[in-house]
């Protein structure tokens, strides 16, 4: 069974998708202790480490593939006042951890590497950062391809566009990663009972979570609560709590859970990529 190592594992979106495709997770690196607790529960067979800067060939076992959604804080445009001029990109303290990925690739030399980040990586710093990513991988001996994939076309009721870069060590990944087996509108949603395409007011973005918060499932949609069957009126939060059992706010546990889910790689997308890599033999 092929194995993967997961950098910046979060709650294991990459890991779950790859395991559903037939991989086994050998190790995971994740700084957040809440996320590590989730990983320990769901992937008891994997080793866990907390700091990517302290990991390498001395404590990571060889694997067939390495996955990683490296931090996007210095890249993402999330936030009302954020522009590309404000972004440090790969020079930033958080997103600059990309260089730890490169160091680890040089040390353990996996066959495949799959990286994920926000689409703005293509544009930040006049696209120089994306060129840097490609060049750094090439200097390690990796060649590959990239593509923007949207979760809504993988049976997930959520618009979530993310950049995925797939590369092989001295070997191109399968070219059908750039192709689809059917038109995207022919891919069924998660539930066969859900009409497709989903109308705008049915997306998960319309929640009680704070607007533009890391815990929000989808960005770009004003959050609101509407009275059932009365779209012209807004309900008061207290009434909503009493009538429908809706939370008045998020406690610490709620926030941690929502934040982790909002930051996770969508497993269905990861699984699609992993199955393509499995087909390479």
Steps between C-alpha positions, in 0.01 A plus 500: 500500500647841407558742785474874547638750747282801579650844566277771653249216542227705676216253569605261225310600186788398274560187707139383491474552126823314429406212730163469325699458178718222642794680664604458863604799712841439655545831682341841551645836599259748657569785745147553638441268802123486441558386144758245616243354739262455206777336298585264786138389516454451125848379399628296798742312272692815402789666683442863596736794532423858599757726331593472133826683574613212720415224253714340234679181403605449863141439619277461191483157340528473118163530324370478143338842514495820702194724522477846646276804503768742617380815686323760287487794744765698312342415163121502538287803417249413772410811695325815387811721488747246371669547162790335323707807586460408868617142457851380578433166331778246540702763688240499777550320829211257447490438125879496500475157664477381139880484516472236772304291249783536250759405762304187596454400135876519450558286808247218452447516121144363462375395159208746503426836657156666508475858624189711558448870555267788423461605136665835574835320506482536121494879527673612818817706449432528126496118472863482606416281800333235287803500270712454812293198606538337159872575486560369853326171420694469175826555686405199716444290188120528488297559185125526482190703442254722681128559487230699680232262630163600646343286773150560361580266210595214731165447669556764770237776547763770522681729260863456596761567232850390589827466312645148492851428377592137431857399417710187472868448567642470149159382378199691374176419684211363291392757242133420558530712814447779248190339352153402619310182430176692460375859497518643851126561510447125454672414829234421757479682835564330834133406537296368211200676651667839455405684179792598279621761449433619852319837516695791645301509826579133576877527529665440836630858500169625644580418860517666839879509486675836496549660160857469365602282793734204467216278618272595213448217255489720191614856444327772300145456626321720753399288796144518623221303659157512339163403639378180332279578200525874562798630303391860554558490873801441723461316830641617827773280635328440832182388324702278269663338800171433675306388192760312294773421751760713323808603696521862610873484440803273487667374813866400492428142390258612230751751366787250494286245317368750245839658443662162438227392260520829312876463451501133403585367156182350352549119519307434177740720305802335664358157421455588132866602477615195693314260271674656201836440669403142584433441131862589424605170655 
